[in-house]
């Protein structure tokens, strides 16, 4: 026989609501800010279907339907912008997973807790710095004339490389610097996953004669595979987010052909060239694709990692 749950008295429920009321009130400022800065601006999406004129506003601007999207598709550099966005974003996702996993595995083999914590702090520190600060640092470090990186290249007999001005090197520079900034945070995630691997498995593998490398391959990596799968699947939602802050602070007209992404393209169209309707159409196109990718990543996360965001 199943035991029925005891009914809560009205006094108890009222007391519980009053106890939780301050917690709900703490959410109000956040909800107000989200409504003001996220939901109200969504009304501006109508600009994507108008020949928007600031003097006329939303209600008197001419309605043009899908013309802005047709114009967007016919822009001569739209194809390269899409390719640059996907190319840089995919490389960041791949490298942003491989490097943290490798560093986490290396730190997991370190016996000294003091050394491990010191390394974690050092690699985690750049995560707290904005790209405005790091942009200035990287411009000095990567300078072809005075930068320490090119000084080392010259020392070994090579020719200086203009990392931020050469269209061939620029995308890879963005990937490497983005991974350098963020891999410390992801390393902590994988280190936390490593602590959940059953220690008895290592002992059993050692008894069977497995070396440390084989233990890593057959015990450690399978142990953290669910977290790796989850992180990889969730990153699919960022397939069109190649990093506006980073690229905006580091790019120049000389690298537009390989470094211009959707976000910087929209910025120049909307704020520099005042093509508000076209820039809104491009941004809406990106948002629709992002929603599709986020929904797909949520499904894959539930399918392969037994995790759902919503």
Secondary structure, 3 states (H helix, E strand, C coil): CCCCCCCCCHHHHHHHHHHHHHHHHHHHHHHHHHHHHHHHHHHHHHHHHEECCCCCHHHHCEECCCHHHHHHHHCCCHHHHHHHHHHHHHHHHHHHHHHHHHHHHHHHCCCCHHHHHHHHHHHHHHHHCCHHHHHHHHHHHCCCCCCHHHHHHHHCCCCCCCCCCCHHHHHHHHHHHHHHHHHHHHHHHHHHHHCCCCHHHHHHHHHCCCCHHHHHHHHHHHHHHHHHHHHHHHHHHHCCCCCHHHHHHHCCHHHHHHHCCHHHHHHHHHHHCCCHHHHHHHHHHHHHHHHHHHHHHHHHHHHHCCCCCC
